[in-house]
Amino acid sequence: MADDNVVDFAAAGEKHRHERMHREKEAKVEDIRQRFALALPDRKTPVKDYLKKKRAKKKR
């Protein structure tokens, strides 16, 4: 019995690649979040502040 479900491997590969990259970025941000929580426990949003400062420096 033939299956009529056709899989587009290019689209499926792109979807999985995007999901993997997203998971890697989230893991990296979580690592940064943990390090900042230990280093700066009194700051409310240390990771967001750090990334904002980094982006601003990059735009200069």
All heavy atoms as a GROMACS GRO file, in nm:
protein
  502
    1MET      N    1   0.084  -0.117   0.000
    1MET     CA    2   0.000   0.000   0.000
    1MET      C    3   0.090   0.125   0.000
    1MET      O    4   0.177   0.141   0.085
    1MET     CB    5  -0.089  -0.003   0.124
    1MET     CG    6  -0.184   0.111   0.130
    1MET     SD    7  -0.321   0.070   0.237
    1MET     CE    8  -0.288   0.176   0.373
    2ALA      N    9   0.069   0.213  -0.095
    2ALA     CA   10   0.149   0.333  -0.111
    2ALA      C   11   0.096   0.443  -0.019
    2ALA      O   12  -0.024   0.456   0.004
    2ALA     CB   13   0.146   0.381  -0.255
    3ASP      N   14   0.190   0.521   0.031
    3ASP     CA   15   0.153   0.633   0.118
    3ASP      C   16   0.147   0.760   0.034
    3ASP      O   17   0.241   0.792  -0.038
    3ASP     CB   18   0.257   0.647   0.230
    3ASP     CG   19   0.213   0.745   0.337
    3ASP    OD1   20   0.098   0.790   0.333
    3ASP    OD2   21   0.296   0.774   0.425
    4ASP      N   22   0.040   0.835   0.043
    4ASP     CA   23   0.023   0.956  -0.036
    4ASP      C   24   0.083   1.079   0.032
    4ASP      O   25   0.082   1.188  -0.024
    4ASP     CB   26  -0.125   0.982  -0.062
    4ASP     CG   27  -0.185   0.876  -0.154
    4ASP    OD1   28  -0.109   0.818  -0.234
    4ASP    OD2   29  -0.307   0.852  -0.145
    5ASN      N   30   0.136   1.063   0.152
    5ASN     CA   31   0.194   1.174   0.226
    5ASN      C   32   0.335   1.200   0.174
    5ASN      O   33   0.425   1.119   0.190
    5ASN     CB   34   0.196   1.140   0.375
    5ASN     CG   35   0.233   1.260   0.460
    5ASN    OD1   36   0.239   1.370   0.409
    5ASN    ND2   37   0.256   1.236   0.588
    6VAL      N   38   0.356   1.317   0.112
    6VAL     CA   39   0.486   1.352   0.055
    6VAL      C   40   0.556   1.447   0.152
    6VAL      O   41   0.497   1.545   0.198
    6VAL     CB   42   0.470   1.421  -0.082
    6VAL    CG1   43   0.604   1.460  -0.139
    6VAL    CG2   44   0.394   1.330  -0.177
    7VAL      N   45   0.682   1.417   0.181
    7VAL     CA   46   0.759   1.498   0.274
    7VAL      C   47   0.859   1.583   0.196
    7VAL      O   48   0.936   1.531   0.116
    7VAL     CB   49   0.835   1.408   0.375
    7VAL    CG1   50   0.923   1.491   0.465
    7VAL    CG2   51   0.736   1.326   0.455
    8ASP      N   52   0.855   1.712   0.219
    8ASP     CA   53   0.953   1.803   0.158
    8ASP      C   54   1.071   1.812   0.254
    8ASP      O   55   1.064   1.877   0.358
    8ASP     CB   56   0.890   1.940   0.135
    8ASP     CG   57   0.987   2.038   0.070
    8ASP    OD1   58   1.095   1.995   0.026
    8ASP    OD2   59   0.953   2.157   0.064
    9PHE      N   60   1.180   1.745   0.219
    9PHE     CA   61   1.293   1.736   0.310
    9PHE      C   62   1.363   1.872   0.329
    9PHE      O   63   1.418   1.899   0.436
    9PHE     CB   64   1.395   1.632   0.261
    9PHE     CG   65   1.348   1.492   0.282
    9PHE    CD1   66   1.308   1.414   0.176
    9PHE    CD2   67   1.342   1.439   0.410
    9PHE    CE1   68   1.263   1.285   0.195
    9PHE    CE2   69   1.296   1.310   0.431
    9PHE     CZ   70   1.257   1.233   0.322
   10ALA      N   71   1.359   1.957   0.228
   10ALA     CA   72   1.420   2.090   0.242
   10ALA      C   73   1.346   2.170   0.349
   10ALA      O   74   1.408   2.232   0.436
   10ALA     CB   75   1.420   2.162   0.110
   11ALA      N   76   1.214   2.170   0.342
   11ALA     CA   77   1.134   2.245   0.440
   11ALA      C   78   1.147   2.183   0.579
   11ALA      O   79   1.159   2.254   0.679
   11ALA     CB   80   0.988   2.249   0.398
   12ALA      N   81   1.143   2.051   0.585
   12ALA     CA   82   1.155   1.983   0.715
   12ALA      C   83   1.292   2.008   0.777
   12ALA      O   84   1.304   2.032   0.897
   12ALA     CB   85   1.130   1.833   0.698
   13GLY      N   86   1.396   2.004   0.693
   13GLY     CA   87   1.531   2.030   0.743
   13GLY      C   88   1.546   2.171   0.796
   13GLY      O   89   1.608   2.194   0.900
   14GLU      N   90   1.489   2.267   0.724
   14GLU     CA   91   1.495   2.407   0.768
   14GLU      C   92   1.423   2.425   0.900
   14GLU      O   93   1.471   2.496   0.989
   14GLU     CB   94   1.434   2.498   0.661
   14GLU     CG   95   1.441   2.644   0.694
   14GLU     CD   96   1.582   2.698   0.705
   14GLU    OE1   97   1.671   2.646   0.635
   14GLU    OE2   98   1.605   2.790   0.786
   15LYS      N   99   1.309   2.360   0.915
   15LYS     CA  100   1.231   2.370   1.039
   15LYS      C  101   1.311   2.315   1.158
   15LYS      O  102   1.321   2.379   1.263
   15LYS     CB  103   1.100   2.292   1.024
   15LYS     CG  104   1.015   2.292   1.148
   15LYS     CD  105   0.891   2.208   1.128
   15LYS     CE  106   0.814   2.192   1.257
   15LYS     NZ  107   0.705   2.097   1.244
   16HIS      N  108   1.371   2.198   1.139
   16HIS     CA  109   1.449   2.137   1.247
   16HIS      C  110   1.575   2.218   1.277
   16HIS      O  111   1.615   2.229   1.393
   16HIS     CB  112   1.484   1.992   1.213
   16HIS     CG  113   1.366   1.902   1.217
   16HIS    ND1  114   1.300   1.871   1.333
   16HIS    CD2  115   1.298   1.838   1.118
   16HIS    CE1  116   1.199   1.791   1.307
   16HIS    NE2  117   1.195   1.770   1.177
   17ARG      N  118   1.637   2.274   1.174
   17ARG     CA  119   1.756   2.357   1.193
   17ARG      C  120   1.720   2.481   1.275
   17ARG      O  121   1.793   2.518   1.368
   17ARG     CB  122   1.814   2.397   1.058
   17ARG     CG  123   1.949   2.464   1.067
   17ARG     CD  124   2.010   2.492   0.929
   17ARG     NE  125   2.011   2.376   0.841
   17ARG     CZ  126   1.933   2.362   0.733
   17ARG    NH1  127   1.847   2.456   0.699
   17ARG    NH2  128   1.939   2.255   0.659
   18HIS      N  129   1.607   2.542   1.242
   18HIS     CA  130   1.562   2.661   1.315
   18HIS      C  131   1.534   2.626   1.462
   18HIS      O  132   1.574   2.700   1.552
   18HIS     CB  133   1.437   2.719   1.248
   18HIS     CG  134   1.380   2.836   1.320
   18HIS    ND1  135   1.441   2.960   1.319
   18HIS    CD2  136   1.271   2.849   1.398
   18HIS    CE1  137   1.370   3.043   1.394
   18HIS    NE2  138   1.266   2.978   1.442
   19GLU      N  139   1.466   2.514   1.485
   19GLU     CA  140   1.436   2.472   1.622
   19GLU      C  141   1.564   2.445   1.701
   19GLU      O  142   1.575   2.483   1.817
   19GLU     CB  143   1.348   2.347   1.621
   19GLU     CG  144   1.206   2.373   1.578
   19GLU     CD  145   1.124   2.245   1.565
   19GLU    OE1  146   1.177   2.136   1.598
   19GLU    OE2  147   1.009   2.256   1.523
   20ARG      N  148   1.661   2.380   1.638
   20ARG     CA  149   1.787   2.349   1.705
   20ARG      C  150   1.863   2.478   1.740
   20ARG      O  151   1.913   2.494   1.851
   20ARG     CB  152   1.873   2.259   1.617
   20ARG     CG  153   1.999   2.212   1.689
   20ARG     CD  154   2.088   2.126   1.602
   20ARG     NE  155   2.152   2.210   1.502
   20ARG     CZ  156   2.146   2.193   1.370
   20ARG    NH1  157   2.077   2.093   1.320
   20ARG    NH2  158   2.207   2.275   1.288
   21MET      N  159   1.868   2.571   1.644
   21MET     CA  160   1.936   2.698   1.671
   21MET      C  161   1.867   2.774   1.784
   21MET      O  162   1.933   2.834   1.868
   21MET     CB  163   1.942   2.783   1.544
   21MET     CG  164   2.038   2.730   1.441
   21MET     SD  165   2.031   2.816   1.283
   21MET     CE  166   2.061   2.984   1.330
   22HIS      N  167   1.735   2.770   1.786
   22HIS     CA  168   1.660   2.838   1.892
   22HIS      C  169   1.690   2.776   2.028
   22HIS      O  170   1.712   2.848   2.126
   22HIS     CB  171   1.510   2.830   1.862
   22HIS     CG  172   1.426   2.900   1.963
   22HIS    ND1  173   1.424   3.038   1.975
   22HIS    CD2  174   1.344   2.853   2.059
   22HIS    CE1  175   1.343   3.071   2.074
   22HIS    NE2  176   1.293   2.961   2.126
   23ARG      N  177   1.692   2.641   2.034
   23ARG     CA  178   1.725   2.573   2.161
   23ARG      C  179   1.866   2.609   2.207
   23ARG      O  180   1.890   2.632   2.326
   23ARG     CB  181   1.713   2.421   2.144
   23ARG     CG  182   1.574   2.369   2.148
   23ARG     CD  183   1.572   2.218   2.166
   23ARG     NE  184   1.658   2.148   2.072
   23ARG     CZ  185   1.618   2.098   1.954
   23ARG    NH1  186   1.494   2.109   1.917
   23ARG    NH2  187   1.705   2.036   1.876
   24GLU      N  188   1.961   2.616   2.112
   24GLU     CA  189   2.099   2.651   2.148
   24GLU      C  190   2.107   2.793   2.202
   24GLU      O  191   2.176   2.818   2.301
   24GLU     CB  192   2.191   2.634   2.027
   24GLU     CG  193   2.213   2.489   1.988
   24GLU     CD  194   2.288   2.475   1.857
   24GLU    OE1  195   2.318   2.577   1.791
   24GLU    OE2  196   2.314   2.359   1.819
   25LYS      N  197   2.036   2.886   2.139
   25LYS     CA  198   2.036   3.024   2.186
   25LYS      C  199   1.973   3.034   2.325
   25LYS      O  200   2.023   3.106   2.411
   25LYS     CB  201   1.961   3.114   2.089
   25LYS     CG  202   2.036   3.142   1.962
   25LYS     CD  203   1.956   3.231   1.870
   25LYS     CE  204   2.025   3.249   1.738
   25LYS     NZ  205   1.945   3.331   1.645
   26GLU      N  206   1.862   2.963   2.344
   26GLU     CA  207   1.797   2.964   2.475
   26GLU      C  208   1.888   2.906   2.583
   26GLU      O  209   1.892   2.957   2.695
   26GLU     CB  210   1.665   2.887   2.470
   26GLU     CG  211   1.555   2.958   2.396
   26GLU     CD  212   1.515   3.088   2.464
   26GLU    OE1  213   1.505   3.091   2.589
   26GLU    OE2  214   1.493   3.186   2.392
   27ALA      N  215   1.961   2.801   2.550
   27ALA     CA  216   2.054   2.741   2.646
   27ALA      C  217   2.165   2.840   2.680
   27ALA      O  218   2.205   2.853   2.797
   27ALA     CB  219   2.113   2.612   2.590
   28LYS      N  220   2.213   2.913   2.580
   28LYS     CA  221   2.318   3.012   2.602
   28LYS      C  222   2.268   3.125   2.692
   28LYS      O  223   2.337   3.166   2.787
   28LYS     CB  224   2.365   3.068   2.468
   28LYS     CG  225   2.495   3.143   2.473
   28LYS     CD  226   2.536   3.194   2.337
   28LYS     CE  227   2.569   3.082   2.242
   28LYS     NZ  228   2.620   3.131   2.112
   29VAL      N  229   2.147   3.172   2.665
   29VAL     CA  230   2.089   3.280   2.747
   29VAL      C  231   2.065   3.230   2.890
   29VAL      O  232   2.090   3.303   2.986
   29VAL     CB  233   1.959   3.333   2.683
   29VAL    CG1  234   1.886   3.425   2.778
   29VAL    CG2  235   1.991   3.406   2.554
   30GLU      N  236   2.020   3.107   2.904
   30GLU     CA  237   1.996   3.052   3.038
   30GLU      C  238   2.127   3.042   3.116
   30GLU      O  239   2.132   3.071   3.236
   30GLU     CB  240   1.929   2.914   3.029
   30GLU     CG  241   1.891   2.856   3.162
   30GLU     CD  242   1.796   2.944   3.241
   30GLU    OE1  243   1.709   3.009   3.180
   30GLU    OE2  244   1.809   2.950   3.365
   31ASP      N  245   2.235   3.004   3.047
   31ASP     CA  246   2.366   2.999   3.111
   31ASP      C  247   2.409   3.138   3.157
   31ASP      O  248   2.456   3.156   3.271
   31ASP     CB  249   2.470   2.940   3.015
   31ASP     CG  250   2.607   2.931   3.077
   31ASP    OD1  251   2.617   2.878   3.190
   31ASP    OD2  252   2.704   2.976   3.013
   32ILE      N  253   2.390   3.237   3.071
   32ILE     CA  254   2.424   3.375   3.107
   32ILE      C  255   2.339   3.419   3.225
   32ILE      O  256   2.388   3.482   3.318
   32ILE     CB  257   2.402   3.469   2.986
   32ILE    CG1  258   2.504   3.442   2.878
   32ILE    CG2  259   2.411   3.615   3.030
   32ILE    CD1  260   2.476   3.516   2.748
   33ARG      N  261   2.210   3.384   3.223
   33ARG     CA  262   2.118   3.423   3.330
   33ARG      C  263   2.164   3.367   3.464
   33ARG      O  264   2.163   3.437   3.566
   33ARG     CB  265   1.978   3.371   3.295
   33ARG     CG  266   1.868   3.434   3.374
   33ARG     CD  267   1.733   3.393   3.319
   33ARG     NE  268   1.701   3.473   3.201
   33ARG     CZ  269   1.655   3.425   3.086
   33ARG    NH1  270   1.633   3.297   3.072
   33ARG    NH2  271   1.629   3.505   2.986
   34GLN      N  272   2.207   3.242   3.465
   34GLN     CA  273   2.254   3.179   3.589
   34GLN      C  274   2.383   3.245   3.639
   34GLN      O  275   2.398   3.271   3.759
   34GLN     CB  276   2.276   3.030   3.568
   34GLN     CG  277   2.150   2.952   3.551
   34GLN     CD  278   2.175   2.807   3.515
   34GLN    OE1  279   2.288   2.767   3.494
   34GLN    NE2  280   2.068   2.729   3.510
   35ARG      N  281   2.475   3.273   3.547
   35ARG     CA  282   2.601   3.337   3.588
   35ARG      C  283   2.576   3.476   3.646
   35ARG      O  284   2.637   3.515   3.745
   35ARG     CB  285   2.696   3.346   3.469
   35ARG     CG  286   2.754   3.212   3.430
   35ARG     CD  287   2.863   3.217   3.327
   35ARG     NE  288   2.888   3.340   3.262
   35ARG     CZ  289   2.896   3.358   3.130
   35ARG    NH1  290   2.875   3.256   3.049
   35ARG    NH2  291   2.924   3.474   3.079
   36PHE      N  292   2.487   3.552   3.582
   36PHE     CA  293   2.456   3.685   3.632
   36PHE      C  294   2.383   3.680   3.766
   36PHE      O  295   2.402   3.766   3.851
   36PHE     CB  296   2.374   3.764   3.530
   36PHE     CG  297   2.457   3.837   3.429
   36PHE    CD1  298   2.486   3.780   3.308
   36PHE    CD2  299   2.508   3.962   3.457
   36PHE    CE1  300   2.563   3.847   3.215
   36PHE    CE2  301   2.584   4.031   3.365
   36PHE     CZ  302   2.612   3.972   3.243
   37ALA      N  303   2.297   3.581   3.783
   37ALA     CA  304   2.225   3.569   3.909
   37ALA      C  305   2.322   3.545   4.024
   37ALA      O  306   2.302   3.598   4.134
   37ALA     CB  307   2.124   3.456   3.901
   38LEU      N  308   2.427   3.471   3.998
   38LEU     CA  309   2.528   3.448   4.102
   38LEU      C  310   2.614   3.572   4.125
   38LEU      O  311   2.647   3.606   4.238
   38LEU     CB  312   2.618   3.330   4.064
   38LEU     CG  313   2.550   3.193   4.064
   38LEU    CD1  314   2.645   3.088   4.009
   38LEU    CD2  315   2.506   3.156   4.204
   39ALA      N  316   2.650   3.640   4.016
   39ALA     CA  317   2.740   3.755   4.027
   39ALA      C  318   2.669   3.881   4.075
   39ALA      O  319   2.725   3.958   4.154
   39ALA     CB  320   2.805   3.782   3.892
   40LEU      N  321   2.547   3.902   4.028
   40LEU     CA  322   2.473   4.025   4.061
   40LEU      C  323   2.333   3.990   4.112
   40LEU      O  324   2.233   4.013   4.044
   40LEU     CB  325   2.461   4.114   3.937
   40LEU     CG  326   2.591   4.153   3.867
   40LEU    CD1  327   2.563   4.214   3.733
   40LEU    CD2  328   2.671   4.248   3.954
   41PRO      N  329   2.322   3.939   4.232
   41PRO     CA  330   2.190   3.898   4.282
   41PRO      C  331   2.094   4.013   4.308
   41PRO      O  332   1.973   3.993   4.311
   41PRO     CB  333   2.223   3.823   4.411
   41PRO     CG  334   2.355   3.874   4.453
   41PRO     CD  335   2.427   3.913   4.328
   42ASP      N  336   2.146   4.135   4.322
   42ASP     CA  337   2.060   4.249   4.355
   42ASP      C  338   1.999   4.316   4.231
   42ASP      O  339   1.904   4.391   4.243
   42ASP     CB  340   2.137   4.352   4.436
   42ASP     CG  341   2.263   4.398   4.364
   42ASP    OD1  342   2.314   4.322   4.282
   42ASP    OD2  343   2.310   4.510   4.393
   43ARG      N  344   2.051   4.287   4.111
   43ARG     CA  345   1.997   4.348   3.988
   43ARG      C  346   1.870   4.276   3.946
   43ARG      O  347   1.861   4.154   3.953
   43ARG     CB  348   2.099   4.339   3.874
   43ARG     CG  349   2.232   4.403   3.901
   43ARG     CD  350   2.251   4.547   3.863
   43ARG     NE  351   2.202   4.594   3.740
   43ARG     CZ  352   2.275   4.629   3.636
   43ARG    NH1  353   2.405   4.612   3.640
   43ARG    NH2  354   2.220   4.680   3.531
   44LYS      N  355   1.773   4.353   3.899
   44LYS     CA  356   1.644   4.294   3.862
   44LYS      C  357   1.650   4.223   3.727
   44LYS      O  358   1.604   4.110   3.713
   44LYS     CB  359   1.538   4.403   3.860
   44LYS     CG  360   1.399   4.348   3.854
   44LYS     CD  361   1.298   4.456   3.885
   44LYS     CE  362   1.162   4.394   3.903
   44LYS     NZ  363   1.090   4.450   4.014
   45THR      N  364   1.708   4.286   3.625
   45THR     CA  365   1.718   4.227   3.491
   45THR      C  366   1.862   4.236   3.439
   45THR      O  367   1.890   4.306   3.341
   45THR     CB  368   1.624   4.298   3.393
   45THR    OG1  369   1.657   4.437   3.392
   45THR    CG2  370   1.478   4.278   3.428
   46PRO      N  371   1.954   4.164   3.500
   46PRO     CA  372   2.095   4.178   3.460
   46PRO      C  373   2.122   4.128   3.319
   46PRO      O  374   2.202   4.189   3.247
   46PRO     CB  375   2.170   4.096   3.563
   46PRO     CG  376   2.072   3.998   3.613
   46PRO     CD  377   1.940   4.068   3.607
   47VAL      N  378   2.059   4.020   3.277
   47VAL     CA  379   2.086   3.966   3.143
   47VAL      C  380   2.033   4.060   3.036
   47VAL      O  381   2.102   4.091   2.939
   47VAL     CB  382   2.023   3.826   3.126
   47VAL    CG1  383   2.042   3.774   2.986
   47VAL    CG2  384   2.083   3.729   3.225
   48LYS      N  385   1.912   4.108   3.055
   48LYS     CA  386   1.853   4.201   2.958
   48LYS      C  387   1.938   4.328   2.948
   48LYS      O  388   1.964   4.378   2.839
   48LYS     CB  389   1.711   4.235   2.999
   48LYS     CG  390   1.629   4.298   2.889
   48LYS     CD  391   1.490   4.331   2.934
   48LYS     CE  392   1.407   4.206   2.948
   48LYS     NZ  393   1.266   4.233   2.979
   49ASP      N  394   1.983   4.379   3.064
   49ASP     CA  395   2.067   4.499   3.064
   49ASP      C  396   2.199   4.472   2.991
   49ASP      O  397   2.245   4.555   2.912
   49ASP     CB  398   2.097   4.542   3.208
   49ASP     CG  399   1.973   4.586   3.283
   49ASP    OD1  400   1.870   4.615   3.218
   49ASP    OD2  401   1.979   4.590   3.408
   50TYR      N  402   2.258   4.356   3.016
   50TYR     CA  403   2.385   4.321   2.952
   50TYR      C  404   2.368   4.310   2.801
   50TYR      O  405   2.449   4.366   2.724
   50TYR     CB  406   2.437   4.188   3.008
   50TYR     CG  407   2.553   4.131   2.933
   50TYR    CD1  408   2.681   4.183   2.949
   50TYR    CD2  409   2.536   4.025   2.846
   50TYR    CE1  410   2.788   4.131   2.880
   50TYR    CE2  411   2.643   3.972   2.776
   50TYR     CZ  412   2.769   4.024   2.793
   50TYR     OH  413   2.874   3.974   2.724
   51LEU      N  414   2.264   4.241   2.755
   51LEU     CA  415   2.244   4.224   2.611
   51LEU      C  416   2.211   4.357   2.544
   51LEU      O  417   2.256   4.383   2.432
   51LEU     CB  418   2.134   4.122   2.585
   51LEU     CG  419   2.167   3.978   2.627
   51LEU    CD1  420   2.045   3.888   2.607
   51LEU    CD2  421   2.287   3.925   2.551
   52LYS      N  422   2.135   4.442   2.612
   52LYS     CA  423   2.103   4.573   2.558
   52LYS      C  424   2.230   4.658   2.543
   52LYS      O  425   2.251   4.724   2.441
   52LYS     CB  426   2.004   4.644   2.652
   52LYS     CG  427   1.919   4.748   2.584
   52LYS     CD  428   1.826   4.817   2.682
   52LYS     CE  429   1.724   4.722   2.742
   52LYS     NZ  430   1.627   4.790   2.828
   53LYS      N  431   2.316   4.652   2.643
   53LYS     CA  432   2.442   4.727   2.639
   53LYS      C  433   2.532   4.673   2.527
   53LYS      O  434   2.596   4.750   2.456
   53LYS     CB  435   2.513   4.714   2.774
   53LYS     CG  436   2.641   4.792   2.785
   53LYS     CD  437   2.701   4.778   2.923
   53LYS     CE  438   2.832   4.848   2.935
   53LYS     NZ  439   2.894   4.828   3.067
   54LYS      N  440   2.535   4.542   2.511
   54LYS     CA  441   2.616   4.480   2.408
   54LYS      C  442   2.568   4.521   2.268
   54LYS      O  443   2.648   4.552   2.181
   54LYS     CB  444   2.610   4.327   2.424
   54LYS     CG  445   2.705   4.253   2.336
   54LYS     CD  446   2.702   4.105   2.369
   54LYS     CE  447   2.794   4.027   2.278
   54LYS     NZ  448   2.792   3.885   2.309
   55ARG      N  449   2.434   4.521   2.247
   55ARG     CA  450   2.379   4.563   2.118
   55ARG      C  451   2.409   4.710   2.091
   55ARG      O  452   2.440   4.747   1.978
   55ARG     CB  453   2.228   4.540   2.115
   55ARG     CG  454   2.191   4.402   2.072
   55ARG     CD  455   2.040   4.391   2.050
   55ARG     NE  456   1.994   4.271   2.117
   55ARG     CZ  457   1.921   4.267   2.226
   55ARG    NH1  458   1.878   4.378   2.281
   55ARG    NH2  459   1.887   4.153   2.281
   56ALA      N  460   2.398   4.794   2.193
   56ALA     CA  461   2.425   4.936   2.176
   56ALA      C  462   2.571   4.958   2.138
   56ALA      O  463   2.601   5.041   2.051
   56ALA     CB  464   2.390   5.011   2.304
   57LYS      N  465   2.659   4.883   2.199
   57LYS     CA  466   2.803   4.895   2.169
   57LYS      C  467   2.831   4.849   2.026
   57LYS      O  468   2.911   4.909   1.956
   57LYS     CB  469   2.883   4.811   2.268
   57LYS     CG  470   3.032   4.825   2.252
   57LYS     CD  471   3.105   4.744   2.357
   57LYS     CE  472   3.255   4.757   2.342
   57LYS     NZ  473   3.326   4.673   2.438
   58LYS      N  474   2.760   4.746   1.982
   58LYS     CA  475   2.779   4.692   1.848
   58LYS      C  476   2.733   4.790   1.741
   58LYS      O  477   2.791   4.798   1.634
   58LYS     CB  478   2.700   4.561   1.836
   58LYS     CG  479   2.738   4.476   1.720
   58LYS     CD  480   2.665   4.344   1.728
   58LYS     CE  481   2.712   4.248   1.621
   58LYS     NZ  482   2.643   4.120   1.631
   59LYS      N  483   2.629   4.869   1.771
   59LYS     CA  484   2.574   4.965   1.674
   59LYS      C  485   2.664   5.086   1.656
   59LYS      O  486   2.653   5.156   1.555
   59LYS     CB  487   2.435   5.009   1.716
   59LYS     CG  488   2.330   4.903   1.697
   59LYS     CD  489   2.192   4.955   1.730
   59LYS     CE  490   2.090   4.846   1.709
   59LYS     NZ  491   1.954   4.893   1.741
   60ARG      N  492   2.750   5.114   1.751
   60ARG     CA  493   2.837   5.232   1.740
   60ARG      C  494   2.934   5.221   1.628
   60ARG      O  495   2.979   5.135   1.576
   60ARG     CB  496   2.916   5.252   1.869
   60ARG     CG  497   2.832   5.311   1.975
   60ARG     CD  498   2.919   5.352   2.090
   60ARG     NE  499   2.857   5.304   2.214
   60ARG     CZ  500   2.923   5.284   2.325
   60ARG    NH1  501   3.050   5.306   2.332
   60ARG    NH2  502   2.861   5.244   2.431
   0.00000   0.00000   0.00000
